[in-house]
């Protein structure tokens, strides 16, 4: 039995530096939905760094969050 994978949704998540609070790194998340599921990792990263350059906080991490449907073929 083969299983197919259909990408349904992609979200770009930026994790920004919120400083140190009570000795722990605070993360300030910014998420962008309605991203083309066909966008490459390099395109997403370049977009994230461009957006981060407009922010007051430093970029810590870029995440790509995908939702996929698994179907029996």
ZIRANOR-V300255 format. One record per residue. N is the residue number from 1. RES is the residue in one small letter. PSI is psi in radians with two decimals (999 if undefined). OMEGA is omega as a letter, one per 30 degrees, with the letter a starting at -180 (* if undefined). Layout:
BEGIN
N_RES_PSI_OMEGA ; N_RES_PSI_OMEGA
END
This chain:
BEGIN
1_x_2.15_l ; 2_x_2.54_l ; 3_x_2.24_l ; 4_x_2.68_a ; 5_x_2.06_l ; 6_x_2.04_l ; 7_x_2.23_a ; 8_x_-0.63_a ; 9_x_2.45_l ; 10_x_2.36_l ; 11_x_2.38_l ; 12_x_2.17_a ; 13_x_2.15_l ; 14_x_2.34_l ; 15_x_2.04_a ; 16_x_2.70_a ; 17_x_2.02_l ; 18_x_0.14_a ; 19_x_-3.08_l ; 20_x_2.17_l ; 21_x_2.09_a ; 22_x_0.71_l ; 23_x_0.09_a ; 24_x_2.56_l ; 25_x_2.17_l ; 26_x_2.30_l ; 27_x_2.29_l ; 28_x_1.90_a ; 29_x_2.54_l ; 30_x_2.20_a ; 31_x_2.51_l ; 32_x_2.08_a ; 33_x_-3.03_a ; 34_x_0.70_l ; 35_x_2.44_l ; 36_x_2.28_l ; 37_x_-0.29_l ; 38_x_-0.04_a ; 39_x_2.38_a ; 40_x_2.83_l ; 41_x_-0.69_a ; 42_x_-0.72_l ; 43_x_-0.73_l ; 44_x_-0.75_a ; 45_x_-0.77_l ; 46_x_-0.69_l ; 47_x_-0.78_a ; 48_x_-0.74_l ; 49_x_-0.57_l ; 50_x_-0.76_l ; 51_x_-0.74_a ; 52_x_-0.56_l ; 53_x_-0.31_l ; 54_x_-0.08_a ; 55_x_2.74_l ; 56_x_-0.48_a ; 57_x_2.69_l ; 58_x_2.55_l ; 59_x_2.26_l ; 60_x_-0.80_a ; 61_x_2.56_l ; 62_x_2.27_l ; 63_x_2.50_l ; 64_x_2.07_a ; 65_x_2.11_a ; 66_x_2.49_l ; 67_x_2.21_a ; 68_x_2.63_l ; 69_x_2.33_l ; 70_x_2.16_a ; 71_x_2.52_l ; 72_x_2.28_l ; 73_x_999_*
END
